[in-house]
Amino acid sequence: MSSAPIANPSSAPREPEPWAAFLSYLIPGLGQIVQGRYGKGTLFMASLLGMFMLGQGMGDWSNVYVYAESNDPNRGPKTAGALMNRWHYAGQFWIGVAAWPALVQHFEVWVPGRDTYPLINNFQRMPREADVNILFQNSDKTPDLGWVYTVIAGMLNLLVIYDAYAGPMFPAITRKPDGKTDPSPTTQTKTEGAA
Amino acid sequence: MILFAMSIYWHLPFMLLVISLVYSATRHEDWNDILVEAFRWGIRMFGFMAIVGVVLFGVTWLFLR
C-alpha cells in the first residue's frame, strides 16, 4: 500500500496571515471566507453578528457605547477613565465594524442629525441616565443579559481572529489508505519550520 | 420580545449553542471534529450551569424560605 498522504482539501493558513486576521476583525468570519473556508466563515459571521445584534436588541439598542465622563474640555480628554468607568466596550470593541458607531459618536466624528437621520441619531451613543433608569425599572433581567451577549460576541471574535491568522489549534487530519492518520500540511509546515 | 420577557432562561440554549460551536470551530478544521467538540462543550457548560443552579436552589431552600 502506498503511504503517500492524500491531498488535504483544507485551506487553513499554512503560515500566519495578518490580512485575514484584520478582515476577521472588521467582520467576523470575513478572513476565513477570503481564505476559502466558507463554512467556518459563514458560521462565525452569522453566529457572532447575530449574537451581537440580539444583545443590542435585548438592551433596547442602548448598551453599546463608550462612556463619556465629561464633555468639559477643562477636565482633560473625554476618553480618560471611560473604559475604567464602564469596561463593557473593551470587550464589545473586538466585534469590529459593528461597534465602530460608538467610537464615531464618542469622538463626535459625525453626529447624525435628529431630523435627517432619526433612526441612527442616537445609535450607540451614550444614553441619558434617566432613560437607562426607566429601561431597567420597566423590564426584567433581559437588558443585563443583553450587554453580556455583546461582550461575549466580541470576546469570541478574538478566537476567530486568531483562527484566521494562524489556523485552528488542531489542524485537519489526513486519512491514508492504510487507515493511519497524517497531520495536515499546516502541521507539517510548522514542524519543518521548527526543525 | 414577549417570548424573551417570559424568562431570561430562554436565552441559555442559544448562548450554549453559539459559544460551543464558535469555540470548537476555532480549535478544529474538520466539521465532524467541530461538531463532536461542540457537543462536548455544550454538555460541560450545561452541566456546570445545572450544578450552579442546584446549589443556588439549595441555598435558597435552606436559608431563605
Interface residues (C-beta under 8 A of the other chain):
Chain A: S10 A12 R37 G39 K40 L43 F44 S47 L48 G50 M51 L54 G57 M58 S139 D140 K141 T142 L145 Y149 I152 L156 L159 V160 Y162 D163 G167 P168 M169 F170 P171 A172 I173 S184
Chain B: M1 F4 A5 I8 H11 F14 M15 V18 I19 L21 V22 Y23 A25 T26 R27 H28 E29 D30 W31 D33
